[in-house]
Amino acid sequence: MFAAYAARIDRDEPLDGLKLGERPEPKVPPGWTTVRVKAASLNHHDLWSLRGVGIGEESLPMILGCDAAGIDEAGNEVVVYPVIGLSGHGVGPKEPRSILTERYQGTFAERVAVPEWNLLPKPAELSFEEAACLPTAWLTAYRMLFTNAGVRPGEAVLVQGAGGGVATAAIALGSAAGLRVYATSRDAAKRARAVELGAVEAFEPGARLPQRVDAVLETVGAATWSHSVRSLKPGGTLVISGATSGPNPKTTELNRIFFLELKVVGSTMGSRNELADLLDFCAHTGLRPVIDSTLPLERAREGFAKMAGGELFGKAVFTV
């Protein structure tokens, strides 16, 4: 079957390790099933995998891709929940959780094998391309906002780094839920798009906001950390799910954190139940994922190149 996969690891030139070509059909252990992939979306996780983050040379070749929507063996339209190993479903009860492409082959292929437990019905209101955007970036944003930040309609949120998949999801979800959303980006065009998406205002990184916010959603890391902490009102919450600019800020702002009783919360992905809630939320409200570009899987390299160059606003989706 045709697939996009990591053939080798290159920390400096990750796209040099990306190969497109034939791979074996997926193995289907007891309790697992196969999905005929109709659409799969690109995440930063896939780019980091090519750099060797989360996998080693011993795991190669590894088909990339965490997210997919497609057709199961019974002909049902389904969405793949990409976290394997929770509650022992389809694996041994002591196996640690992992995301597709870390221990098991991913979704950038004609077919993917996953535990039966990892499939959710695709709402008829969503296209395959839209549904394929939700299980990683949008689920991460959903958990950051509504589980870990615990914000309520009318409260204010800052989303750092508008343009990335998690950030654009957070802006759209927050606006749809009645939050007052601010955003930052170095790129003027991305700031304008953020406002179109629902942000009240968008600023250059580090700019003073019109008000201090109840929560900050942080995926950028070192470059925006100080601004994130300083933008919070007393008792506010900083939720972090990534550090694309690096994990070690020059200053940690510890005095401000303890004096203002700020909360710093780590957030990774979301639960299967949260994905089900997110699917329902999008189906019933009319909210749809922001798709930057849709490409056939044969042109996956173009999507990877746009992500590596910071040119995406929203998700790149590959169709099979």
N, C-alpha and C positions, 0 to 999 in steps of 0.2 A: 504494500500500500504506500501511497505517496505521503511524505511527512516533511516537516521542518524540524531539524534536530541539532543538538550540540555535538559536534564531532571531536572537538578539542577545546581546551580552555585557554583563553588569551586575555590576561588582565588589562593589557594596554589597548589592544585592538580586538574587542570582543566579537565584532561581526566577522572576523576572519575564521572564527570557529563555527559559524552557522553554515549548515549544509542543507540542501533541498534534494530529496531523492527518495528512493524506495527503502522501506523498513519492513521487518517481519510483522505479521498480524499479531495483535495483542494476545497475551496469555490470559485465560479466564479461570482463576481458581474457584473453588466452591464458594458460593455466596456472592460472587461477582457476576457482572453482565457486561455486554458491549453496547456502545452507543455509536450510531452512525452520525458523525459530526456534520452539522449543517453550517455552523458558524462558531468561531472561536476568537476571543479578544486578547490583545497583547497587553502585558503588564511589565512594569519595571523589573519584577521578579525574573522575567525571562531574560532580560538584558544582563541582570546580575548573575544569573546562572551561567551565561557565557563567560563571565569573569571568574567563575569558580566559587561563587558565594552560595552555600547550601549544597553543593555537590562537589565531588572530586573526580580525578581522572578515572578512578576505578568504576564510576557509575556510567561512563560514556560507552557507546553513544546513547544520548538521552533525548527523546522527543520532547520538545518544549511545549509550553501552553498549560495554563491552569484552568482557564474558563472555557466552557462550551455549552451550546444548546444543540439538540439533535433529536434523533429518533431511536427509541430503545428497541429491544428485540421483539416486543409485542406490538410495535407500530405506534407507540405513544410519543407525543412531543414532550421532551423533558429538558430540564436544566441540570447541569452537573454541579454538585457541591464539592469543591476541590480538596477539602481537608480529609485525609485518610487516617484511620486509626483511632478515632474517637469512640469510646465505649466498646471497643473491640469489634465493631461492625466490619466483617469481612477480613479481619486480621486477628492475630493473637491478642488476648486481653492485655498483655503487658507491652505491646508495641507502642512506642511513642508516636504522637501525632506528627504528621508531615503533610506537606502540600504536594499535589501532583508535580512531577519533574524533580523532586528531591529523592524519593525512593522508587517511585513508579512513573512509567512513561506517561507523557502529557497529551494534550488535546489538539496540537497542531498536526493532525493526521486525519485520514479518512475515517478511522475508527479508534475508539479509546475504550479501555476496560476499567471499570470502577466497581466498588461494592454496590449491590442493589440499594442499600440504605442511602447512598449518596445521590440518588436521583429524586428530583422534585418535578411535579407537573409544570409544564410551561403554560402560563396564562395565554388564552387565545388572543387576548388584546395585544400581546407583545410579539414582534417579529423574532425570528431566530437571532438576527443580528443584535437586536436590542436586548434580548434575554441573555445573550452571551457576554454582555458587558457587566452584568450585575454581580457574579459570585465572588470576585476578589476586590476590585477597587470600590465599587459601589457598596458592597457589603461592609468593607472596612470603614467607609465614610458613615454608613448608617449606624454601626456600632459606636464609632467615635462620638457622634452627635447625641444619639438617643439613649445609649446605655452608659457610656463612660463619662460624657460631659453632663448628661442629664438635663439638658436645656429644655425650656418650655416656650411655647409661642409668646412672642413679644420680647424675648431676651435677645441680647446682642452677641454675635459670634464673629471672630476674625479667622479667616481661612488664608493661610500663607501659601504662596506659590501657585496662584491661579494658572491653570493650563494643564497640570498633571491630572491623571485619571481620578485619583482620590479627591483632589482639591475641587475639580469641576463637579464631581458627584456631591460633595459636601455643600457647595454653593446651591446647586439645584434642589437638593433635599431640604436644606435649611430654609430656603425661600418658600418652598411648597408647604413647609410645616409652620410658617408664620413667624420665622425668626428674622431679626434684623442682621443681615449678613454683610460684613466688610471683607474685602479681599486685597491681596497684594500680588504684584508681578513686576518684573523688570521691563516687560514688553508692553508698550502702549496699546497695541492691538489686542493683546490678551486681557488687559485691564478693561478695554471696551467690551470684549466678549463676556467678561465676568459680569458686567452690569446688565448686559442683554440677558444673561442667564438667570438673573435675580438678585445679584448683589446690590445693596443700596448705593455703595460707592466702592471704587477700587483705587489703590494708591501704589506708589513706588515702595519697594521694601524699606522699612525703617521710618516711614512717614508717620507723623503724629495723627492719631485718629480723632474724629469728632467727639468720641466718648471712650471711656474704658469699657471693656467688654466682659461678659459673664464667662466666656470660654474662648480659647484659642485652639484651632486644629492645626497641628504642626506636622508636616512631612518633609520639610526642607532641612532642618537640623541646624548645624553650626552657624550658617550664614544669617539665620533669622531668629535664633534662640533668644538673644537679649531683647529684641523688639517684642517677641511673643510674651515674655515675662512682664515687661514694662507696660504692655497694653491691657493687662488684666486688672479688674477692679478687686478690692479686698475680698478674699474668700473665693476668688475665681478659680477656674480649672483649666490647666493646659494639658491637652491630650495629644500624645505623640505616637505616630505609627510608622515613622520613617525618618531617614536622615540623608537625603540625596546629596547634600552639600558637605557631608561629613558628620561624624558622631561626637566630635570634641569641640564644643564652643570655647572661645577665648575666655569668656566669663560665665559662670554658672548662675550668677545673680542670687546666691544663697541668702544674703541679708534680706533682699526683697521678698523671697519666697517665704521665709519663716516669719518676718515681721508682718506681712499682709495676710498670713495664713493661706497662702496659695496651695493648690493641689496640683501635683504633676502625676499624670496617669498614663501608663503605657497601654497600647491597644494593638492587637493583632487580629486581623480577619474578623470573623463573627461566627455565630453558631448556625447550625442548619435551620433552627426555628427562626432565627433572625433573617435568614435568607428567604424563608417562606413568607415572613411578614413584609420584607422588602418587595418581593414579587407582587404581593397583594396590593401594597401601597402604590406601586407604579401602575398596576392594572386599573385600580379604582379611581385614582386621581388624574390619570392622563399624563403623568410625569414620565418622560422618556430619557434614557441615557444620552449624553452628548457624544456623538460619533464624529470623529475628525475625518476618517477615511475608511472606505470599505474596499478591500483588495482580495483577489483570488489568492489562495494559499501559495500558488506558484510564484506570486510576487511578494512573499512575506519579507524578503530582504529590504524592500522599500519601506515597509512599516517600521522595521527595526532601525533603519537609518534615520527616519524622521524622529523616532523616540531618542536615539542616541544624540541627535543634534538639537534636542529641545524644541522641535518644531510642532509637536502635537498640541492640540487643544481638545481634550476629551480622549476618546478611545479610538485605537486602530483595530479594525475587525477584519479577520480573514474568513472568507467563505470557501466551502469545500463542495 
